[in-house]
Amino acid sequence: MIAQPSVRLFLGMIFLCVGCSHAAAQVQAQQDTIQVLVAYHSLSGNTEIMAKSVVAGAKSVPATRVLLHKVGEITADLLFGSDALVVGSPVYWSNMSGEVKTFFDRWQFEFGVFPEFKMRNKVGAAFATGGQVSSGKEVTMLTILAAMLGNQMIIVSDGGAFGASATTEGDSPGIDEKERAAARALGKRVAEVTWMIKRGQTFSAQP
């Protein structure tokens, strides 16, 4: 007959092994997923529609977790805890909206991104909506990308030369399916490139 202390020791070892296995599984799950953060500002709702299409594109890539937030909702934990960031803005006077600019300013003044360059090597991308064909959508996306480049992020595009965009007035009111498709393509490519980088980091860390 097994002594009682031995039984307790045996059961304790079992529980310890189960706990270690559970912790290891959680770590492995984190390593086998990526997180894409889609941040946007929208008053009319058009940029939000594009943001949701970006989310759909990113989600089409397996093992990709996608978070959708307005720029004013972003915290340091959300920002630094993500592997990729896609920022969308309406065009205000041929540039990003004040809310999106404030979001980037908060990186340093509130989140403390510098001097460690906490966004370094994370993937970044941009999208924009504007009323007219030549209203400043490319300039808006370039200013977003410039802020990312200044933080040593890795920039990608799809759906257009600098990212996805939509014309929302005139002969093309609202967001049409072609523009939604461009936003989905952008989200998908961001997730794909993020996976490439993450797998490359894992590979390079091996002896």
DODRENBA-144224 format. One record per atom (N, C-alpha, C, CB): residue in three letters; x, y, z. Coordinates in steps of 0.05 Angstrom, whole numbers, plus 32768, in hexadecimal, padded with zeros to 4 digits. Glycine has a CB too. Layout:
% DODRENBA-144224
ALAXYZ ...
% end
This chain:
% DODRENBA-144224
MET80117FE88000 MET800080008000 MET801280198000 MET7FED80008019 ILE800B802D7FEE ILE801B80457FEC ILE801680588003 ILE801580547FD1 ALA802C80618010 ALA802980738027 ALA801C808D801E ALA804580798033 GLN800D809A8031 GLN7FFE80B2802B GLN800F80C98021 GLN7FEE80BB8043 PRO802780CE802E PRO803880E48024 PRO804180DF8007 PRO805180E68035 SER804580C68000 SER804E80BF7FE5 SER803780C67FD1 SER805680A27FE2 VAL801E80C07FD9 VAL800780C67FC8 VAL800580E47FC4 VAL7FED80BB7FD5 ARG800980F37FD9 ARG800781107FD7 ARG801D811B7FC4 ARG800A811E7FF2 LEU803581107FC7 LEU804B81187FB6 LEU804681117F98 LEU8066810B7FBF PHE803B80F97F94 PHE803480F17F79 PHE801F81037F6C PHE802B80D37F79 LEU800A81087F7C LEU7FF5811A7F71 LEU7FFF81367F6C LEU7FDD811B7F85 GLY801181407F7E GLY801C815A7F7A GLY802C815C7F61 GLY802D81617F92 MET803B81477F5B MET804B81477F42 MET803981477F2A MET805D812E7F42 ILE802381397F2B ILE801081397F15 ILE800481557F10 ILE7FF881257F1A PHE7FFB81627F26 PHE7FF0817D7F23 PHE800581907F18 PHE7FE681877F3E LEU801E818D7F21 LEU8034819F7F18 LEU8038819B7EFA LEU804D81997F27 CYS803881827EF1 CYS803C817D7ED5 CYS802581887EC4 CYS803F815F7ED0 VAL800D81857ECE VAL7FF581907EC0 VAL7FF781AE7EBD VAL7FDB81877ECE GLY7FFF81BB7ED3 GLY800281D87ED3 GLY801781E17EC0 GLY800881E27EEF CYS802E81D37EC0 CYS804481DB7EAE CYS803B81D77E90 CYS805D81CA7EB3 SER802C81C27E8B SER802381BD7E70 SER800F81D37E67 SER801581A27E6E HIS7FFE81DB7E7A HIS7FEB81F17E73 HIS7FF9820B7E6D HIS7FD781F47E8A ALA800D82117E7E ALA801C822A7E79 ALA802B82297E5F ALA8030822F7E91 ALA803782127E59 ALA8046820F7E40 ALA803382127E28 ALA805481F47E3F ALA801B82077E2B ALA800782097E15 ALA7FFF82267E11 ALA7FEE81F97E1C GLN7FFC82367E26 GLN7FF682527E23 GLN800C82617E15 GLN7FF0825E7E3F VAL8025825C7E1D VAL803B82697E10 VAL803C82627DF2 VAL805682617E1D GLN803882487DEC GLN8038823F7DD0 GLN8022824C7DC0 GLN803682207DCF ALA800B824F7DCD ALA7FF4825C7DBF ALA7FFB82797DB8 ALA7FDB825B7DD0 GLN800982877DCA GLN801182A27DC5 GLN802582A47DAE GLN801C82AF7DDE GLN803782907DAD GLN804B82907D98 GLN803F82897D7D GLN8060827C7D9F ASP8028827B7D7D ASP801B82717D65 ASP800582847D5B ASP801082567D69 THR8004829C7D65 THR7FF082B07D5C THR7FFE82CB7D59 THR7FD982B27D70 ILE7FF282DC7D49 ILE7FFA82F87D47 ILE7FE383097D4E ILE800682FE7D2B GLN7FE883227D56 GLN7FD383357D5C GLN7FD6834E7D4B GLN7FD4833D7D7A VAL7FC183547D3C VAL7FC0836C7D2B VAL7FAC837F7D37 VAL7FB883647D0E LEU7FB583987D3B LEU7FA483AD7D46 LEU7F9C83C07D2F LEU7FB383BD7D5D VAL7F8283C47D2B VAL7F7883D77D17 VAL7F6C83EE7D27 VAL7F6383C97D05 ALA7F7884067D22 ALA7F70841E7D31 ALA7F6684337D1C ALA7F87842A7D42 TYR7F5184417D23 TYR7F4584537D0F TYR7F36846A7D1D TYR7F3284447CFC HIS7F31847F7D0D HIS7F2084957D15 HIS7F0B84987D00 HIS7F3084B07D1A SER7EF2849B7D08 SER7EDC849D7CF4 SER7EC584AD7D00 SER7ED384827CEB LEU7EBC84C27CF1 LEU7EA484D17CF9 LEU7E8C84C97CE8 LEU7EA984EF7CF7 SER7E9184C77CCE SER7E7B84C07CBB SER7E7584A27CBB SER7E8284C97C9F GLY7E8884927CC4 GLY7E8484757CC4 GLY7E9384677CAC GLY7E67846E7CC2 ASN7E9C84777C99 ASN7EAA846C7C82 ASN7EC4845F7C89 ASN7EAE84817C6D THR7ED4846C7C99 THR7EEE84617CA1 THR7EEA84487CB2 THR7EFF84757CB0 GLU7ED584487CC2 GLU7ECF84307CD2 GLU7EC884187CC1 GLU7EB884367CE6 ILE7EB9841D7CAB ILE7EB384077C98 ILE7ECD83FC7C8D ILE7EA084117C82 MET7EDF840D7C85 MET7EF884047C7A MET7F0883F57C90 MET7F09841C7C70 ALA7F0783FE7CA8 ALA7F1683F17CBE ALA7F0B83D57CC2 ALA7F1384017CD8 LYS7EF183D17CC1 LYS7EE583B77CC5 LYS7EED83A47CAE LYS7EC783B87CC7 SER7EF183AF7C96 SER7EFA839F7C80 SER7F1783977C83 SER7EF683AE7C65 VAL7F2783A97C8E VAL7F4383A27C94 VAL7F44838B7CA8 VAL7F5383BB7CA0 VAL7F33838D7CBC VAL7F3183787CD0 VAL7F2A835D7CC3 VAL7F1C837F7CE6 ALA7F16835D7CB1 ALA7F0E83457CA4 ALA7F2583387C94 ALA7EF6834A7C91 GLY7F3583497C87 GLY7F4B833F7C77 GLY7F6083337C89 GLY7F5783557C67 ALA7F6683407C9F ALA7F7B83357CB2 ALA7F71831B7CBE ALA7F8183497CC8 LYS7F5783197CC5 LYS7F4D83017CD1 LYS7F4D82E97CBE LYS7F3083067CDB SER7F4F82EE7CA4 SER7F4F82D87C90 SER7F6982C97C91 SER7F4A82E37C74 VAL7F7D82D47C9F VAL7F9682C57CA2 VAL7F9582B57CBC VAL7FAF82D97CA2 PRO7F99829B7CBA PRO7F97828A7CD2 PRO7FA882937CEA PRO7F9E826E7CCB ALA7F9E828E7D02 ALA7FAC82947D1B ALA7FB282B17D1E ALA7FC582837D1C THR7FA182C27D14 THR7FA482DF7D17 THR7F8E82EB7D28 THR7FA582ED7CFB ARG7F9682F77D3E ARG7F8383057D4F ARG7F8283237D47 ARG7F8B83027D6D VAL7F6B832D7D42 VAL7F6883497D39 VAL7F5783597D4C VAL7F5B83497D1C LEU7F6283707D54 LEU7F5483837D66 LEU7F4C839C7D57 LEU7F6583897D7E LEU7F3483A67D5A LEU7F2A83BE7D4D LEU7F2383D37D62 LEU7F1183B87D3B HIS7F3083EA7D61 HIS7F2C83FF7D74 HIS7F2D841A7D67 HIS7F4083FD7D8B LYS7F1D842D7D71 LYS7F2184497D6A LYS7F3B84537D76 LYS7F09845B7D73 VAL7F4884667D69 VAL7F62846F7D72 VAL7F6284797D8F VAL7F6D84847D60 GLY7F4C84857D97 GLY7F4B848F7DB3 GLY7F49847A7DC8 GLY7F3384A17DB5 GLU7F4384617DC0 GLU7F40844A7DD2 GLU7F5B843B7DD7 GLU7F2B84377DC8 ILE7F6F84417DC7 ILE7F8784317DC8 ILE7F9784387DE1 ILE7F9984377DAF THR7FA084227DEE THR7FB284247E06 THR7FCE841B7DFE THR7FA684137E1D ALA7FE184217E10 ALA7FFC84187E0B ALA7FFD83F97E09 ALA800F84227E21 ASP7FEE83EB7E1A ASP7FEF83CE7E19 ASP7FE483C37DFE ASP7FDE83C37E30 LEU7FCF83D07DF4 LEU7FC483C77DDB LEU7FD883CC7DC4 LEU7FAA83D67DD4 LEU7FE483E37DC5 LEU7FF783EA7DAF LEU801083D97DB0 LEU7FFF84087DB2 PHE801D83D87DC7 PHE803683C97DC8 PHE803383AB7DC9 PHE804583D27DE1 GLY801A83A27DCF GLY801583857DD0 GLY800D837A7DB5 GLY7FFF83807DE3 SER800B838B7DA1 SER800483827D86 SER801C837E7D74 SER7FF083957D79 ASP801A836C7D62 ASP803083677D4F ASP802F83787D36 ASP803083497D46 ALA801783837D31 ALA801383947D1A ALA7FFE83AA7D20 ALA800B83847D01 LEU800083C07D12 LEU7FEE83D67D16 LEU7FE583E17CFB LEU7FFA83ED7D27 VAL7FCB83E37CF7 VAL7FC083F07CDF VAL7FB084087CE8 VAL7FAF83DB7CCE VAL7FB6841F7CDD VAL7FA984387CE6 VAL7F9984447CCE VAL7FBD844D7CF0 GLY7F80844B7CD4 GLY7F6F84577CBF GLY7F6584737CC7 GLY7F5884457CB9 SER7F6484857CB4 SER7F5B84A07CBA SER7F4B84AC7CA3 SER7F7384B27CBF PRO7F3784BC7CA9 PRO7F2B84CC7C94 PRO7F3E84E37C8C PRO7F0F84D87C9D VAL7F3A84EE7C75 VAL7F4A85047C6C VAL7F3E851E7C76 VAL7F4D85047C4D TYR7F4D852D7C85 TYR7F4685487C8E TYR7F5A855C7C84 TYR7F4485497CAE TRP7F52856D7C71 TRP7F6485807C66 TRP7F7D85737C5B TRP7F6A85967C7A SER7F7A855E7C4C SER7F9085507C3F SER7FA485447C52 SER7F9F85637C2C ASN7F9B853C7C6A ASN7FAC852F7C7D ASN7F9C851E7C90 ASN7FBC85457C8D MET7FAA850F7CA2 MET7F9C84FF7CB5 MET7F8C85107CC8 MET7FB084EE7CC5 SER7F7885057CD4 SER7F6785147CE7 SER7F77851B7D00 SER7F4E85047CEE GLY7F6D852F7D0F GLY7F7B85377D28 GLY7F7B85207D3C GLY7F6D854F7D34 GLU7F6685107D3C GLU7F6484FA7D4F GLU7F7A84E57D49 GLU7F4984EC7D4D VAL7F7F84E07D30 VAL7F9484CC7D29 VAL7FB084D87D2F VAL7F9384C57D0B LYS7FB484F17D2A LYS7FCD84FE7D31 LYS7FD284FD7D4F LYS7FCE851C7D27 THR7FBD85037D5F THR7FBF85017D7C THR7FC684E57D85 THR7FA5850A7D89 PHE7FBB84D17D77 PHE7FC284B57D7D PHE7FE084B07D7B PHE7FB384A27D6B PHE7FEC84BA7D65 PHE800984B67D61 PHE801984C67D76 PHE801184BE7D45 ASP800F84DE7D7D ASP801D84EE7D91 ASP801D84E07DAC ASP8010850A7D93 ARG800884D27DB2 ARG800684C47DCC ARG801A84AE7DCF ARG7FEA84B87DCF TRP802484A47DB8 TRP8038848F7DB9 TRP805084977DCB TRP804384887D9D GLN805884AF7DC9 GLN806F84B87DD9 GLN806584C57DF3 GLN808084CC7DCA PHE805384D97DF1 PHE804C84E97E08 PHE803D84D97E1D PHE803B85007DFF GLU802F84C47E15 GLU801F84B47E28 GLU802984977E2B GLU800284B37E20 PHE8032848B7E14 PHE8039846F7E15 PHE8057846A7E18 PHE803084627DFB GLY8068847E7E13 GLY8084847B7E16 GLY809284697E02 GLY808A84727E32 VAL808B846C7DE9 VAL8096845A7DD4 VAL80B4845E7DD0 VAL8088845F7DBA PHE80BE84767DD6 PHE80DA847D7DD2 PHE80E884807DED PHE80DD84977DC1 PRO8101847A7DF1 PRO811684747DDD PRO811984577DD6 PRO8130847F7DE7 GLU810884457DE1 GLU810C84297DDC GLU810284207DC1 GLU80FF84187DF1 PHE80F484327DB3 PHE80E7842B7D99 PHE80D684127D9D PHE80FD84267D83 LYS80C284137DAD LYS80B283FC7DB4 LYS80A183F27D9D LYS80A084037DCB MET809E84017D88 MET809083F77D70 MET80A383ED7D5B MET807E840E7D65 ARG80BC83EC7D60 ARG80D083E37D4D ARG80CA83C77D43 ARG80EC83E47D59 ASN80CB83C37D29 ASN80C783A97D1B ASN80AA839E7D1C ASN80D983947D27 LYS809883AE7D26 LYS807B83A77D23 LYS807283B07D08 LYS806A83B47D3A VAL805F83A27CFD VAL805583A87CE2 VAL804183BF7CE3 VAL8048838F7CD5 GLY804383D17CD0 GLY803083E87CCF GLY802483EC7CB4 GLY803E84017CD8 ALA800C83F77CB3 ALA7FFE83FC7C9A ALA7FE984127C9E ALA7FF183E37C8E ALA7FDF841D7C88 ALA7FCD84337C8A ALA7FB684317C76 ALA7FDB844E7C85 PHE7F9F843D7C7C PHE7F8984407C69 PHE7F7B845B7C6F PHE7F7584287C6C ALA7F6D84647C5A ALA7F61847F7C5D ALA7F4884817C4C ALA7F7584957C54 THR7F3684937C54 THR7F1E84997C45 THR7F1D84B87C40 THR7F05848F7C54 GLY7F1384BF7C29 GLY7F1184DC7C22 GLY7EFA84E17C10 GLY7F2B84E67C16 GLY7EEF84F87C11 GLY7ED784FE7C01 GLY7EDB84FE7BE3 GLY7ECC85197C09 GLN7EF285097BDA GLN7EF7850C7BBE GLN7F0E84FA7BB5 GLN7EFD85297BB7 VAL7F1084F77B9A VAL7F2584E57B8F VAL7F4084F07B96 VAL7F2284E47B70 SER7F44850A7B95 SER7F5E85167B9B SER7F5C85287BB4 SER7F6985267B83 SER7F54851C7BCA SER7F4F852C7BE2 SER7F66852A7BF6 SER7F3685227BEF GLY7F7B851A7BF1 GLY7F9185177C03 GLY7F9384FC7C10 GLY7F8E852C7C18 LYS7F8784E87C05 LYS7F8884CD7C12 LYS7FA584C37C12 LYS7F7684BA7C03 GLU7FB484C67BFD GLU7FCF84BC7BFC GLU7FE184CB7C10 GLU7FDB84BF7BE0 VAL7FDD84E67C12 VAL7FEC84F57C26 VAL7FE684EC7C42 VAL7FE685137C23 THR7FCC84E77C47 THR7FC484DD7C62 THR7FD184C37C69 THR7FA584DA7C63 MET7FD184B07C56 MET7FDE84967C5B MET7FFC84997C5F MET7FD884837C45 LEU800884AB7C4F LEU802584AF7C51 LEU802C84BB7C6C LEU802F84C17C3B THR801C84CD7C77 THR802284D87C91 THR801F84C37CA7 THR801084F07C97 ILE800C84B27CA4 ILE8009849C7CB7 ILE802284897CB6 ILE7FEF848B7CB1 LEU802984827C9D LEU804084717C99 LEU805A847E7CA3 LEU804384687C7C ALA805C84987C9F ALA807484A77CA9 ALA807784A57CC7 ALA807384C47CA0 ALA806084A77CD5 ALA806184A47CF2 ALA806B84887CFA ALA804684AA7CFF MET806284747CEB MET806A84597CF1 MET808884557CEA MET805984457CE0 LEU8091845F7CD4 LEU80AD845D7CCD LEU80BF846A7CE1 LEU80B284697CB1 GLY80B684817CEC GLY80C5848E7D01 GLY80C8847E7D1A GLY80B884A87D07 ASN80B7846A7D1D ASN80B884587D34 ASN80C5843D7D2C ASN809D84547D40 GLN80D1843C7D14 GLN80E084257D0A GLN80CE840C7D07 GLN80F7841E7D1E MET80B584117CFF MET80A383FB7CF8 MET80A983F27CDB MET808684047CFB ILE809E83DA7CD5 ILE80A183CF7CBA ILE808783D47CAB ILE80A883B07CBC ILE808983E37C96 ILE807183ED7C88 ILE806A83DB7C70 ILE807684097C7E VAL805083D57C6E VAL804683C67C57 VAL802E83D47C4B VAL803F83A87C5F SER802783CD7C33 SER800F83D87C26 SER800183C37C16 SER801683F07C14 ASP7FE883C87C0F ASP7FD883B87BFD ASP7FBE83C77BF8 ASP7FD3839B7C08 GLY7FB083C17BE3 GLY7F9883CF7BDE GLY7F9D83EA7BD0 GLY7F8883D47BF7 GLY7FB683F17BCD GLY7FBF840A7BC1 GLY7FDD840D7BC6 GLY7FAF84227BCC ALA7FE884227BBA ALA800584267BBD ALA800E842A7BDA ALA800E843D7BAC PHE7FFE84397BE9 PHE8006843F7C04 PHE7FF384337C19 PHE8006845D7C08 GLY7FDF84257C10 GLY7FCB84197C21 GLY7FB0841A7C14 GLY7FCA84277C3D ALA7F9B84127C23 ALA7F8084127C18 ALA7F73842D7C1C ALA7F6F83FC7C25 SER7F6384367C08 SER7F55844F7C0B SER7F3A844E7BFD SER7F6684667BFE ALA7F2984617C04 ALA7F0E84627BF9 ALA7F06847F7BF5 ALA7EFA84547C0C THR7EF884837BDE THR7EEC849D7BD8 THR7ECF849C7BDF THR7EF084A57BB9 THR7EC584AE7BEF THR7EAB84AB7BFC THR7E9584BE7BF3 THR7EAE84AD7C19 GLU7E9C84D17BE0 GLU7E8884E47BD7 GLU7E8884E47BB8 GLU7E8E85007BE2 GLY7E7884F77BAD GLY7E7784FA7B90 GLY7E6A84E17B82 GLY7E9284FF7B85 ASP7E7984D77B6E ASP7E6F84C07B5F ASP7E7284A67B6E ASP7E7D84BF7B44 SER7E8084A67B85 SER7E85848E7B94 SER7E7E84927BB1 SER7EA384857B91 PRO7E6484957BB8 PRO7E5C849A7BD3 PRO7E6084827BE5 PRO7E3F84A37BD5 GLY7E6984867BFE GLY7E6C84707C10 GLY7E83845E7C09 GLY7E53845F7C11 ILE7E8384467C13 ILE7E9884327C0E ILE7E8D841C7BFC ILE7EA484277C29 ASP7E9884187BE5 ASP7E8F84037BD3 ASP7E9E83E97BD8 ASP7E90840B7BB6 GLU7E9683D47BCA GLU7EA283BA7BCF GLU7EBF83B97BC6 GLU7E9283A47BC0 LYS7EC683C87BB1 LYS7EE283C87BA8 LYS7EF483D47BBD LYS7EE483D97B8E GLU7EEA83E97BCB GLU7EFA83F67BE0 GLU7EFB83E47BF9 GLU7EED84117BE7 ARG7EE583D57BFE ARG7EE683C27C15 ARG7EFB83AC7C0F ARG7ECA83B67C1A ALA7EFB83A37BF6 ALA7F0E838E7BEE ALA7F2B83977BF1 ALA7F0883857BD1 ALA7F3083B17BEA ALA7F4B83BC7BEE ALA7F5383BC7C0B ALA7F4D83D87BE2 ALA7F4083C37C1D ALA7F4583C37C39 ALA7F4A83A67C43 ALA7F2E83D07C49 ARG7F3B83937C3A ARG7F3F83777C42 ARG7F5B836E7C38 ARG7F2983657C36 ALA7F6283757C20 ALA7F7D836E7C16 ALA7F9383797C27 ALA7F8083777BF9 LEU7F8F83927C31 LEU7FA3839E7C42 LEU7FA5838F7C5C LEU7F9C83BB7C48 GLY7F8E83897C69 GLY7F8F837A7C82 GLY7F9B835E7C7F GLY7F7383777C8D LYS7F9583517C69 LYS7FA083367C64 LYS7FBF83387C61 LYS7F94832A7C4B ARG7FC8834B7C52 ARG7FE5834D7C4E ARG7FF483547C68 ARG7FEC83627C38 VAL7FE883667C78 VAL7FF4836D7C92 VAL7FF883537CA2 VAL7FE383827CA1 ALA7FE383437CA4 ALA7FE5832A7CB4 ALA7FFA83177CA8 ALA7FCA831D7CB5 GLU7FFA83157C8E GLU800D83027C81 GLU802A830B7C86 GLU800883017C63 VAL803083257C83 VAL804B832F7C87 VAL8053832C7CA5 VAL804E834C7C7D THR804083327CB6 THR8045832F7CD3 THR804D83137CDA THR802C83387CE4 TRP803F82FF7CCE TRP804682E37CD2 TRP806282DD7CC8 TRP803182D17CC5 MET806982E87CB0 MET808382E47CA5 MET809982ED7CB8 MET808682F27C8A ILE809483057CC3 ILE80A883117CD5 ILE80AA83017CEF ILE80A1832E7CDC LYS809382F97CFA LYS809382EA7D13 LYS80A182CF7D0F LYS807782E67D1D ARG809C82C17CF9 ARG80A982A77CF4 ARG80C682AB7CEF ARG809C82997CDD GLY80CE82C17CE2 GLY80EA82C77CDE GLY80F982CC7CF8 GLY80ED82DE7CCB GLN80EC82DA7D0B GLN80F882DF7D25 GLN80FC82C57D34 GLN80E782F27D35 THR80E882B37D32 THR80EA82997D3F THR810082897D34 THR80CF828A7D3D PHE8102828A7D19 PHE8117827A7D0B PHE813382857D12 PHE8113827B7CED SER813682A07D12 SER815082AB7D17 SER815982A87D33 SER815082C97D10 ALA814682A37D46 ALA814E829F7D62 ALA815882837D67 ALA813582A57D74 GLN815482717D54 GLN815D82557D58 GLN817B82537D52 GLN814E82427D45 PRO818982427D62 PRO81A682407D5D PRO81AD82337D43 PRO81B282307D74 
% end
